[in-house]
């Protein structure tokens, strides 16, 4: 899986945003965006609201669903992000893609990269890699970065908790 800003990392940002349960306070956006490599993090009030609304739309891209349904959802996001990829030479002159227009605000950039990141995962790595945790009561969105592509839990902690619960359930019924 390609973990650059526009591949896996952008899809992981989409999962992080989809997992938000309430609009973060403005100072809480900074570490979330910084952790996924978003450089322009100075959002205006309207951009905070826009990114929060976008995060609610990302939710439907994760979890079990048919390939056509997932592709349709990602295509809608790509269309609504209304971005046009272009090659840039900044950052030391090495050519790389940008997915938001030059001068676009951070909110537009976040929408463009998350939509492009989801599309990259679906096309290059497989639509089933956009999962939801199988542990009852969790359900967090995640990007499956495992070699086999068969991950069903958002974290090792959830996998272990579910295994312990299954073990206890088996021994209680004996």
N, C-alpha and C positions, 0 to 999 in steps of 0.2 A: 504494500500500500504506500502510495506516495505521500510523505508527510512534509509538504511544503505549505506555504501560506494559502495556496489556492486548491490544494488537493485535500488530503486527510485533515490537516489542521483547520481548514475552513469548514469542513463537515463536522468536526468536533466542536467548533464554535456554534454551529447550528444546533447540535445536540445540547450544548450548555444553555443556549437561549431557550430551546424547547423545554428544558427542565425547570425553568423559572416558574415559581408558583404565584408570584406577585411582582409588580414592577419594583425593581431595585431602587434604592435611594441613589441619587446621582453619584455619590462617592463610591458606591458599590460596583458601578459599571467598570471603573478603571482596572481593578485586578482581573476581572472576568475577561475583558478584552485584551489586556496585556498578556495574559497567559496563553492566548491563541495567536499572538503576533500582530494584533491590530495596532498600528502605529499612531494613527490619528484617532485619539480617544476623547477629544474635547467636544462633546456633543452639546448642542443647544437644547433648550427645554422642548422644543418641537421635535428635535431628533430623538430625544429620550422616548417621547411618546410614540414616535414612528417605529423605533427599534423594538419597543415593547409590543406594539401591534404586530410587527413582523414576527416576533418570537412566537406569538400565538398561532400564526400561520405555519410555522415550521413544525409544530407538534404533529400534524397529520402525515408527515413524511417518514415517521419512524414507526416501527412495529410491523407485525405480520400483515401483509396485504399482497395482492397480485402485482405482477410486474407492470402491467398496463396502468393500473390505478396509481402506483407509485410514480411512474414516468409522467403521467398526467399531472399529478400534484407538483412535481419538480418543474415541469414545463410551465405551469401557471406562475410559479415563483420566478423562474427565469424571465418570463415575459413581463411580469410586474416589476422586476428589478430594473428593467429597461436599460440594460447596460450593453456596451459594445466592447469586446476585448480589444486591446491594442498592446503592442510591444513597446516597452520603455527601456531606456538605457541608464537610468539613474542608479544609484547604489554601486558605484565602481565600474559602470559601463557594461556589465554583463546583461545581455538581453533577457527580459522576462515579461510575462503577461501581467497586465492590470485589467481588471474587469469593471471598474467604474470610471466615468469620464474624468479627464483632468480637471481639477478644481471642484469636483463633487464633494459634498460634505461627508463627514464620517458616517452618518446614517445611511446615505446612498451606497457608500463603500461596503458597509456591513451587509446590507441587503444583497448587493452584487456578489460578494465573495461567498456568502453562505449558500446562495442559490447555485453558484458555479461549483462550490465544493460538493454539494449534494449530487449535482449532475456528474461530476468527475467520479465519485464513488460508485454511483449507479452504473455508469458506462464502463469504467475501468476495472472495478473490483467486485461488482455484483450488488444488486438491489437489496439482497437479504442482509447485507452488512449494516444497514440502518435499522437497528433493533430496539426493543424495549425489554427491560429486565423481567425475567420470568419468575422472580421471587414474589410471592403474594404480598401485596401491600407496598411494593416498591414501584415498578413500572417506569423507572427512569429511562430516557432515551440514551442510546450510546451508538458509537461507530465501532463495529467489530474489526479490530486490527490484528486479530489472531491469524496465524499462518493458515489454519484450516478453514477459517470462516464459519465456524460452528458455535461461536460464543452465544450464550443465552442469558447471561447475567451482566449487569452493568459493572460489577466489581468482584474482586476475590471475596470481599466481605459478604456480599449477598449470596455468592455461590456457597460459601462455608455455612452461613446461617441457614440456607435452605437444606443443605446436606444434614446438618445437625437436627433440624426440625423433622426431616424424613426419618432419620435414625431413631429419634425419640418416639415418633409415631409408631414405628415398627415394633419397638420394644414395649411400649405401653399396651399394644393389642395382643401381646403374647401371654 
